[in-house]
Amino acid sequence: MKTMTYGEAIREGMSIRMREDNTVILFGEDVGAFGGCFGVSAGMVAEFGENRVRDTPISEGVIIGAAVGSAATGLRPIAELMFIDFLTVGMDQLVNQAAKMRYMFGGKISLPMVVRLPAGAGVGAAAQHSQSLEAWVTHVPGLKVVYPSTPQDALGLMLSAIDDDNPVMFVEHKAIYAVKGEVENFDPIPLGKGDVKRQGSDVTIVATGKMVYEALEAAKTLAADGIEAEVIDPRTLYPLDKDLIAQSLAKTHKLVIVTEENKRGAYSGEIAAIVAEDYFDLLDAPIARIGALNSPVPFCPQLEQYYLPHSKDIIAAVKKFG
């Protein structure tokens, strides 16, 4: 067992596969000598060299396009965008090329590419560097979407993401890069398998990314009032572990979904729709959804915290069930 930060676990996952397979490469803006905008790739250029850890021009279209081309021709690229917000510039290459090529070529080629996407608010990076846009990529057939919350999950899911022969969007919440946790093993975690972060019997809380920590904090407070909340982290948004959510609802019959996205159009709505369509009979109350306010992310620290969902919002939603 080893203790490492969320950021270190992502680096360890990449490094393990790069040591094993020379076709795995990493590129993006300042990922080399600078070590990445958030220090996640620190030291990797020294170990693997500039041919395999490459700095790119400031062009997200070029970064995604290079990932598509290199994946289609035999490499296993990991492309880092400094912020998920900048995915807007590479959307044509991602949505119209990466997500479609394997399907349109009848499976004759593979697209084993990982796109690392630092996301989320809470670090004072303002409206153009703080968004949670995971619903965009979950909407696109042909893309898989991973969103770990702990160092163990970050390492194991990175291994599986690199191994996958399809494009995998690897969402990383930038505010938890320094969060430490125990890593019990260095095995891949299958995509599509969620995790119960806390057992409970009274209400199910499905949370993603940093919101997992808010949900756990809320569950701790609720327990003092005699309410036992079960906290589920899907870990991958697509494929989604629907069975795990259903198993929890069979016990609790109440559901709160919390994500950091703007609530309007959030992926939490997709989870709610799946539950309403497939598991309606398990519910004893309407589904509650919690998200950020429907506004750009404020720069002012006080306004940014007001904009974000917190444990108190989860507690209030749970207590409305009565």
Secondary structure, 3 states (H helix, E strand, C coil): CEEEEHHHHHHHHHHHHHHHCCCEEEEECCCCCCCCCCCCCCCHHHHHCCCCEEECCCCHHHHHHHHHHHHHCCCEEEEECCCHHHHHHHHHHHHHHHHHHHHHCCCCCCCCCEEEEEECCCCCCCCCCCCCCHHHHHCCCCCEEECCCCHHHHHHHHHHHHHCCCCEEEEEEHHHCCCEEEECCCCCCCCCCCEEEECCCCEEEEECCCHHHHHHHHHHHHHHCCCCEEEEECCEEECCCHHHHHHHHHHHCCEEEEEEEECCCCHHHHHHHHHHHHCHHHCCCCCEEEEECCCCCCCCHHHHHHHCCCHHHHHHHHHCCC
